[in-house]
Amino acid sequence: MQDLPFWLDLWRWCHALLGVGTCAASTLPLITALTLLIGRRGQARLCAFGAARLARLGYALAWLGLPAMGGSYLTLLYTLRGVNTAPMPVSPLAPAMLPITLTALVWLAGLFCAWLLKRACARAPLPPLRRNAEEDRYATAAVRGRLQLSLLAAGCFFASYVTQNWPFAGLPAGLTAQAVFFAVFSNALHNYFMAFAPAGALALFFLAVARPSMPGGPDARDAQDAQRAARWCALWAMIGYIPFCLDRWGLVIGFALRGNGLPGWLGPQIPPLALLTAAVACWSALFALPRPLRHNTLIFLGLFLLLARASYPFIRNFAFPG
């Protein structure tokens, strides 16, 4: 196994941190769509206002995908050059490069849809302020265009989860295309669901920093709406990683109860898993609290733990090389 140079390890660390933002960007359009759908039942003005802010955040974060994929392309070229003596495939259309090339193309399509969504949300007027809860809603037709753009952007971003893992260079031995499709698709669904956590965490962070108030209405209602928005973001941050944490801790406990010790591949996963579990605990507490925006420490701590989890393997390698 070849030793990677320091600059490449440093770039992989940056790539892992960029991945937190790109994961958030991939699911924010879907959260935006769900926010718009809730406005049909109530809180129409808050939902329309929140959807516009989520769309703007998703579009800004989606730009992080471009340097991430460019770096992945250069990293793949460098790694292949180190393990192969045959001529290197430098064309983006070479089978070995197609996962990155197609992922970049569908991501650019998603970025364009995210821009259209941000523009549509910014131009759409907010529903009038209504005191009667029964009237504080809008029809689906009023947000149909924004819903379609949200789902289109989310579909493009989800497609990037499929293309980046598809074996364009050739199917694995003994597997049919159908079996590979189901394996890749289920893995993409799993990873896409986990991406809700960074989306909620970053939305919480920017909400705590910006603290936007709803235009119109008394200050008391503005403050109440901000707390509702924070709990909505905390919900997505919380649920994204709960199944993953339960599954991994179940694996750890299962091996521990056997009394034979943990296997070598599982031990290094425990510290980042503990960091992730602590982050989920922060977001769960924020969701349960009636006024989550009064607890900025938990908001910042949850995001810090998420970034620390992404950084842990690289910090460990730098501190204990080899």
N, C-alpha and C positions, 0 to 999 in steps of 0.2 A: 504494500500500500504506500503510495507516495505521500511525502510530507508537503502539506500545503503551505505556501509562503504566508508571511504575516499579513500582507495587504489583502490577500484573498480571505483569510479568516476574519479580518476586520470588515471587509465588505459583506461577508455572510452574516455578520452580526447586524450591520446596518440593514441588510435585507430582511432579517427577522423582525426588526423594529418597524420597517416599512410595511411588513406584512400585517401588522396590527391595524394600520390605517387602511390598507387595501381590503382586508377582510371586512372592516366596518363599511367601507364604500360599497361593497358588493351587496350588503343586505339592507342598507338604508333606504333604497327605493321601495323595497317590499314593506318596510316599516312605515314609510310615507303613505303607501297605498292603504295599509290597514288603518292608519290615522285618519285618512280621508273617509274611509268606510264608516268609521265610528261616528263621524259627524252626521250621518243620516239618522242616527238615533238620538242625538243630543250633543250639547257642547259644540255646536257647528262653528262658531266663531273661533273658539280655541283650537279646534281640529284643523281648520283651514290655515290659521296662523302658524300652528306647530308644523304642519306639513310643509309649508313654505320654508321654514327654518331647517327642517330635516333635509329637504331637497337641496338647499344651498350648501349644507354641510357635506352631504353625499357627493355633490359635484366637486367640491374642493378636495375632498379626500381621494376621489377617483384619479386625480392627477398623479398620486403617488404610485399608481400601478405602472406608469411608463418608465421611470428610472428603475423600478424593481425588475421589470421584464428585460430591460436593456442590460442590466447587470447579470441577470440569469443567463442571457445569451452569451455574454463574454465569459462568464464562469464556466459554462458548459464547454465552450471552445477550448478553454485552458485545460480543463480536466481531461477532455478527450485527447488533447495533444500529449498529455503526460502518460496515458495508458495505451496509446495506439502508435504503431509505427507506419500504418497505412496512411495515404493522403487524407487530410482532414476535410470534412464536409463544411465548407464555409458558406454555401448558399443557404438562404433562409428557407428554401423549398426542399432542401435535402431531408430525407425521412427522419434523421436524428434531430433536426432542427424544427420540424413541423409542430411539435407540441408548443414550443415557445412562439413560433410565428403565428399560428392560428389563435393561440391565447391572446396575443397582442392585438390581433385584428378584431376579435369579438369584444375585447376590452375597450378598444377604440370606439366600436359601435355602441357599447354601453355608456361610454363617456359622452358621446354625442346625444344619446337619449337622455342622460342625466342633465345635460345642458338645456335641452328642450324642456325637460320637466321643471328645472329651476326657473326658466324664463316664464313658463306657463303659470307656475305658482306665484311668481312675483307680479304678473300682470293681472291675475284674477282678483277682483275686489273681494274684501272680506264680507261675510254675511252680516246683516245688521244686528246690532246688540239687542237681545230680547231678554226680558225678565222671566217670561213664562217658559218653563222647561219644555213644555209640550210643543212650543213653537220654535225652540232653539235647535233647528235642524234644517237640512237642505235635502233636495231630491238627488238621486244618483245622477240624473242627467246633468246637474250643475257641475259635477266633478268628473264626468266620464272621460273627458280628454286627459285630465291629469292622472286619472287611474290607469288609463291605457299606456301612457308614457312611463308611469312607475313600473308597471308589470313588464313592459318591453325592456326597460333598463335592467330590471332584476333578472329577466330571462337571459340577457346578453352576459351579465356578470356571472350568472350560474353556469352558463355554457363554458366560461373560462375554467371552471373547476373540472369540467369533463375533458376539455381538449388538452389541458396541461398534463394529464395522466394517461392519455390514450397512446398505446404503443404503435405509432405510425411506422416505426422501423421493422415491425414484424410481430405477429402474435406470439405469446409465450408458448413453449412446446406443450402439446397435449390439450390446449384450450381452443375452443371455437370462438368465433367472433361474438356470438350471442352471450357466451359465458363471460367473455372479457367485458362486453358492454354492461351487463348487470353488475359486475364487480366494480367497474369504474364509476357507473352511475350511482350505486349505493354509497360508495366512498365519497363522491361529490356531494350527495345529499347530507351525509354525516358532517362533512367539513363545512358545508354551507350553513347548516343549522348552528354549529358552534360559532360561526362568524357573527351571529346576533349579539354575542357577548361584547366584543370590542365595539360594535355599533352603539349599543346602549351605554357602554362605559364612556366613550368619547362624546356622545350626545349629552350625557350627564355632566361631563367636565366642562363643555362649552356653555351649557346652560348655567352652571354655577359661576362661570367666569363672566359671561355676558349679562346674565339675569335680565333678559328682555321682559317687558311687561306687555300685557295685551293692550292694544290701542282702544281707548274708549272704556267706560265703566269705572266704577269707584276703585280706589286703591285696594280695598279689602278683597274685591273680586279678582283684581289683578294678582294679588299675592296667592289667593287660593288656586287660581289657574296655573300659576308657576309651580306650585306644589304638586298639582295633578300631572303636569308635564314631567316633572322630575320622577314621580312614581312610575309613569309610563316608560320612561327610559330605563329606570332601575329594573323593571320587569324583564325587559329584553336582555339586559346585562346579566340578570340572574339565571334565566332559563337556558341561556346558550350553552353553558358548560355543566349544568347539573347532571345530565345523563352521563357525560364523559367522566366526571369526577366519581359518580357512584359506581360506574363500571370499573374504573381503575382501582379505586379503594377496595372494591369487592375482590379484585384479583390479588391485591396485596394481602388482604386479610385471609383469603383462601390459602395462599402459599404459606403464610405465617402459621396458620392453624395446623398445617401438615407437620410442622416441626422439623422440616428439612432445610430451613433457611430459604431466603429469597434467591431466585436465579440471578445470574450476573447481569442479564439484560434489563431486569426490573428494578434493581437497586438504584441506578442513577436517575430513574424516573420519579422517585419519591420526593426529592426536594422541589422540583418544579411543580409537581402535583400538589404539594402542600401550599406553595405560593398561590396556585390557582384556586384551591379550596378556600384559602383565606380571602381572596378577592371575591369569590361567590358569596361568602359570609357577609362581607361589607355590602354588597349589592342587595342581598336578601334583607339585611337590617334596614337599608334605605327604603326598600319597598314596603316594609312593615311599618315604618315610622310615619306618623301623620304629616310631618313637616320635614321632608328629607333635605330641603335646601338649607336648613339650619345646621346641618351636619356636614359641612364641607370637608372636614377631615376624612370622613368615610369615603366621600366621592373621590378625593385625591388619592387616598390610600388604595382604593380598589384599582384605579388606573395604574398606579405605581407598581402594585403587585403583578398586574397583567404584563407590564413591560419587563419587570424583573424576571418573570417566568420565561418570556421570550429570550432574555439575555443570559439566563443561567448557564446553558451549555457552553457558551463562548467565554464567559467569565471563568468557569471551571477549567476550560482548556488553557486559558491564558495563565491562570494561577497554578495549575498542575499540568504542565505540558507532558505529553507522552502517556 
